[in-house]
Every structure is written in C-alpha cells, then in structure tokens.
Amino acid sequence: MIEKLKQHQDNFDVLISKVSSLKELKQLRSEFLGKKGCVPLMLNEMRSLPNDQKPRAGKHINEFKQNVTALIQEKTQLLERKSDQTSVSSEEFDTTLPGRGNPSGSIHPVTQVMDEIISIFFSLGFRVEEGPEIESDFYNFEALNIPKDHPARDMQDTFYIGEDVLRTHTSPVQIHVMENQKPPLRIIAPGKVFRCDSDVSHTPMFHQIEGLMVDENLSFGDLKGVMNIFLHEVFGKQTKTRFRPSFFPFTCPSAEVDIECVMCSGQGCRV
C-alpha cells in the first residue's frame, strides 16, 4: 500500500506539472479526488488490510489526499492569475484617451427657476430673507389683515397643526422682517407654501416668492417698474404686461399682473 501511494504521488506530480488550464486541472482533480478517483479507491482497498496495518495505511492515504488538495489549490490560484493577466493584456487600451467622468445629476427645474429669479432681484438690489414653514395664526393671517371669518382660514384651504398652520404664503416673512429691521427695506421671500388643495392644476405644496420695499418716496410706479423688469428678464423684453386693479386685504392699492402668451404672442393658442 505504501509503495502504491508513492507511485500515485509521483504520477500526480508529473501530471500536475503538465496542466496548463483550469479545465485540465478539473479533470486531474476528478481522477484523484473524485468519487471514482484513486484516493477513494485506496480507502476501499484499505478495508481488506489486516487491522494492525489499517491505522498506518489510513494515515498515509490522508497525507496523500491533503498534499494533492493543497497542490491543486495552489495550481488553481496560479492559473486564475495567469488567466486574468492574459485577459487584461489582450484588451485594447489607448492610454492617450481622456478619462471618463462619472455621470452626475442635473439641477431640479424648480431650483433652476428659483435661482434665476433670485439672481434677477439681486441685480435690482434686493436681498433674500427666509422664515419658518410652520407659522402662528398671527403671522400667517392676523398681521396680514385676514379676519377670523375669511374663507382662507377654512380647514379646506389651510393645513392646521394644533394652533399653528403650515404657512399658506411667504408673506409672514415680511412681517418678521418689519418687526426686526428698520427701513429702508428691499427684500424677497422665496420658499415653499402649503394649501389644502389638490386637483389637475394645484398641488398641496408649491413654491412662491414675494417682494417687499419700504422707503420714502416710493410709489405704485416703482412696483410696476420692478415687476416689468423682472417679467422682461424671465420671459423676454418683447413680453407685454397688463396690470388689473384687484383686492387683497393686506395691500392697498392692489393689482394683478397678466402677461402676453409667450407661445403665440397673443394670437391665440391652446396653451
């Protein structure tokens, strides 16, 4: 049995030295360690040996098995590294080509528009002021001359959080500024606002921007001038504007602003 093991070892050493691929190595593993390989066969033969010879034979067979297993693992790693190197070297690689940058996301359209609007008002001397999105009833309604029985206070239009509300406009920012700063003032208040309204043309959250100027000798003409400059910068200098008298409880005089359709220039379209 010992002599036979030595012959198997010599045979294995010769065979593994000739292996040049993982496929050949797999076949060699099967010949020695597979179910019908020489190691299982020798273990079966060991059963016919006298009892006093079995321990010694079993020890040598296990040593042979461990040696074969270790050499196969070592050869596997060697062939895998060689395969990786061959794969890399076979690929065409032009070192003069520029590197490829990682794809990056784009700025959200709302952010783009808000940045553009802020930039325009910056050029007119305004600064940005911000305020809390959860406001008290006083800042959101009372300070803006919106009485207790006004429809805007109805739960169908406003999100209430206990005694407070999610601001329905950015106008409360103006109140905070006037409480804490002295004139002259020239500010804009951009931000998210919330109204309990959801249909084809409305969402419960949208963005709003308001402006405030407080100074001596200001008139409605200054408001019209600022609005015209802003609208011409956003929609083009050829855009026509129209101011219509209207009513708002927190401004006097009040007006709404219309602009000519930017798609058809007032000729009529479905937009």
C-alpha positions in Angstrom: 0.0 0.0 0.0 2.8 2.4 0.9 4.7 1.7 -2.3 1.5 2.2 -4.3 0.9 5.6 -2.6 4.4 6.6 -3.6 3.7 5.7 -7.3 0.4 7.7 -7.2 2.3 10.7 -5.7 5.0 10.6 -8.4 2.3 10.2 -11.1 0.4 13.1 -9.7 3.5 15.4 -9.6 4.2 14.7 -13.2 0.6 15.2 -14.3 0.0 18.5 -12.4 3.3 19.9 -13.8 1.8 19.5 -17.3 -1.5 21.1 -16.5 -2.0 24.4 -18.4 -5.6 25.2 -18.0 -8.4 25.2 -15.4 -10.3 22.6 -17.4 -7.3 20.2 -17.3 -6.9 20.8 -13.6 -10.6 20.0 -13.0 -10.1 16.7 -14.8 -7.0 15.9 -12.8 -8.9 16.6 -9.5 -11.6 14.2 -10.6 -9.0 11.5 -11.4 -7.5 11.7 -7.9 -10.2 13.1 -5.6 -13.4 12.3 -7.4 -15.8 9.5 -6.4 -14.1 7.1 -8.7 -10.6 8.6 -8.2 -7.6 6.8 -6.8 -7.9 8.2 -3.2 -11.5 6.8 -2.7 -10.3 3.5 -4.3 -7.4 3.2 -1.9 -9.7 3.9 1.0 -11.8 1.0 -0.1 -8.7 -1.3 -0.5 -7.7 -0.4 3.0 -10.7 -2.2 4.4 -9.2 -5.5 3.2 -5.9 -4.9 5.1 -5.2 -6.6 8.5 -6.4 -4.5 11.4 -2.9 -3.7 12.6 -2.0 -2.2 9.2 -5.1 -0.1 8.8 -4.0 2.9 11.0 -0.7 3.3 9.3 -2.2 3.0 5.8 -5.0 5.4 6.7 -2.5 8.0 7.9 -0.5 7.8 4.6 -3.6 8.0 2.5 -4.9 11.1 4.3 -1.4 12.7 4.0 -1.5 12.0 0.2 -5.0 13.4 0.0 -4.1 16.6 1.8 -1.0 17.0 -0.4 -3.0 16.5 -3.6 -5.6 19.0 -2.4 -3.0 21.7 -1.4 -1.2 21.3 -4.8 -4.5 21.6 -6.7 -5.5 24.8 -4.8 -2.1 26.3 -5.4 -2.2 25.5 -9.1 -5.8 26.9 -9.3 -4.7 30.3 -8.0 -1.7 30.3 -10.3 -3.9 29.6 -13.4 -6.5 32.1 -12.4 -3.9 34.9 -12.0 -2.5 33.9 -15.4 -5.9 34.0 -16.9 -6.6 37.5 -15.5 -3.3 38.8 -16.8 -3.9 37.3 -20.3 -7.4 38.9 -20.4 -6.1 42.3 -19.5 -3.2 42.2 -21.9 -5.5 41.1 -24.7 -7.8 44.1 -24.3 -7.1 47.2 -26.4 -6.4 50.1 -24.2 -5.4 53.5 -25.5 -3.6 55.4 -22.7 -3.9 58.7 -24.7 -7.7 58.7 -24.4 -9.2 61.1 -21.8 -10.7 59.6 -18.7 -14.5 59.2 -18.5 -16.2 61.2 -15.8 -18.9 59.8 -13.6 -22.4 60.8 -14.8 -23.9 63.4 -12.5 -27.4 64.5 -11.9 -28.9 67.8 -13.1 -30.4 70.7 -11.1 -34.1 70.3 -10.5 -36.2 72.7 -12.7 -37.7 74.3 -9.6 -34.3 75.1 -8.3 -33.1 76.4 -11.6 -36.1 78.8 -11.9 -35.7 79.9 -8.3 -32.0 80.6 -8.7 -32.8 82.6 -11.9 -35.5 84.7 -10.1 -33.2 85.4 -7.1 -30.4 86.4 -9.4 -32.7 89.0 -11.2 -33.8 90.5 -7.9 -30.2 90.6 -6.6 -29.3 92.7 -9.7 -32.1 95.1 -8.5 -30.6 95.5 -5.0 -32.9 93.0 -3.2 -31.7 90.5 -0.6 -33.2 87.1 0.3 -35.0 86.6 3.6 -36.4 83.3 4.9 -38.8 82.3 7.6 -40.4 79.2 9.3 -42.7 77.0 7.3 -44.8 76.4 10.4 -46.3 79.7 11.4 -48.7 81.0 14.1 -52.1 82.2 13.2 -51.0 85.8 13.9 -48.2 85.9 11.4 -50.0 83.9 8.7 -53.4 85.7 8.9 -54.0 88.4 11.6 -50.9 90.5 10.8 -51.9 90.4 7.1 -55.4 91.8 7.8 -57.1 88.4 7.1 -60.0 88.3 9.6 -61.2 85.2 11.6 -64.1 84.6 9.2 -62.1 84.8 6.0 -62.5 81.7 3.7 -58.7 81.3 3.5 -58.8 80.2 7.2 -61.1 77.3 6.5 -59.7 73.8 7.1 -60.5 73.0 3.4 -57.8 75.6 2.4 -55.3 75.5 5.2 -53.3 72.8 7.0 -53.6 73.2 10.8 -51.1 71.8 13.2 -52.7 72.4 16.6 -52.9 76.2 17.0 -50.3 76.7 14.2 -50.5 76.3 10.5 -48.3 75.4 7.5 -47.8 78.8 6.0 -50.2 79.4 3.1 -47.8 82.1 1.6 -44.4 83.6 2.3 -46.0 86.9 3.4 -45.3 86.1 7.1 -41.6 86.6 6.3 -42.3 90.2 5.5 -43.9 90.7 9.0 -40.9 89.1 10.7 -38.5 91.4 8.7 -40.5 94.6 9.5 -40.6 93.7 13.2 -36.8 93.2 13.4 -35.3 95.5 10.9 -35.6 99.2 10.2 -36.3 100.9 6.8 -35.2 101.2 4.1 -36.0 97.6 3.2 -35.7 95.8 -0.1 -36.2 92.0 0.3 -37.6 89.0 -1.4 -39.0 85.9 0.4 -38.8 82.7 -1.7 -39.9 79.4 -0.3 -42.4 76.5 -0.1 -46.0 77.2 0.9 -48.9 74.8 1.6 -52.6 74.8 0.9 -55.2 72.1 1.3 -55.9 72.0 -2.4 -55.2 69.1 -4.8 -56.5 68.8 -8.4 -55.3 68.9 -12.0 -53.8 72.4 -11.6 -53.0 72.5 -7.9 -50.8 70.6 -5.5 -50.8 70.8 -1.7 -47.2 72.2 -1.8 -45.8 74.8 -4.2 -43.2 77.5 -4.4 -43.8 81.2 -4.0 -41.7 84.3 -4.0 -42.7 87.7 -2.6 -41.0 91.1 -2.6 -41.1 94.0 -0.1 -39.8 97.5 -0.5 -40.1 100.1 2.4 -38.7 103.5 1.8 -39.6 107.2 1.4 -41.0 108.5 -1.9 -41.9 105.1 -3.2 -45.0 104.8 -5.4 -47.1 102.3 -7.3 -44.9 103.3 -10.3 -41.9 101.8 -8.6 -43.8 98.5 -8.1 -44.8 98.5 -11.8 -41.2 99.2 -12.8 -39.7 96.4 -10.7 -42.4 93.9 -12.0 -41.8 94.9 -15.6 -38.1 94.5 -15.3 -38.5 91.1 -13.7 -41.0 89.8 -16.2 -39.0 91.0 -19.2 -35.9 89.3 -17.8 -37.7 86.0 -17.4 -40.0 85.9 -20.5 -38.1 88.3 -22.8 -38.1 92.0 -23.4 -40.8 91.8 -26.0 -43.3 90.4 -23.5 -46.3 92.7 -22.9 -47.7 93.2 -19.4 -51.0 94.3 -18.0 -51.9 95.5 -14.5 -55.5 94.9 -13.4 -57.0 96.6 -10.3 -57.8 93.9 -7.7 -58.4 93.5 -4.0 -56.1 91.9 -1.4 -56.7 92.5 2.3 -53.0 93.1 3.0 -52.1 95.6 0.3 -53.5 98.9 -0.9 -53.6 99.7 -3.7 -53.7 96.2 -5.2 -53.4 94.8 -8.7 -52.9 91.5 -10.5 -50.4 91.2 -13.3 -51.1 89.5 -16.7 -48.5 88.8 -19.4 -49.0 88.1 -23.1 -48.8 84.4 -24.0 -45.2 83.5 -24.6 -46.2 80.8 -27.1 -48.3 82.6 -29.6 -47.7 86.3 -28.6 -51.4 86.9 -28.1 -52.5 85.4 -31.5 -54.5 82.6 -29.8 -53.5 79.1 -28.9 -54.4 76.1 -26.7 -51.8 76.8 -24.1 
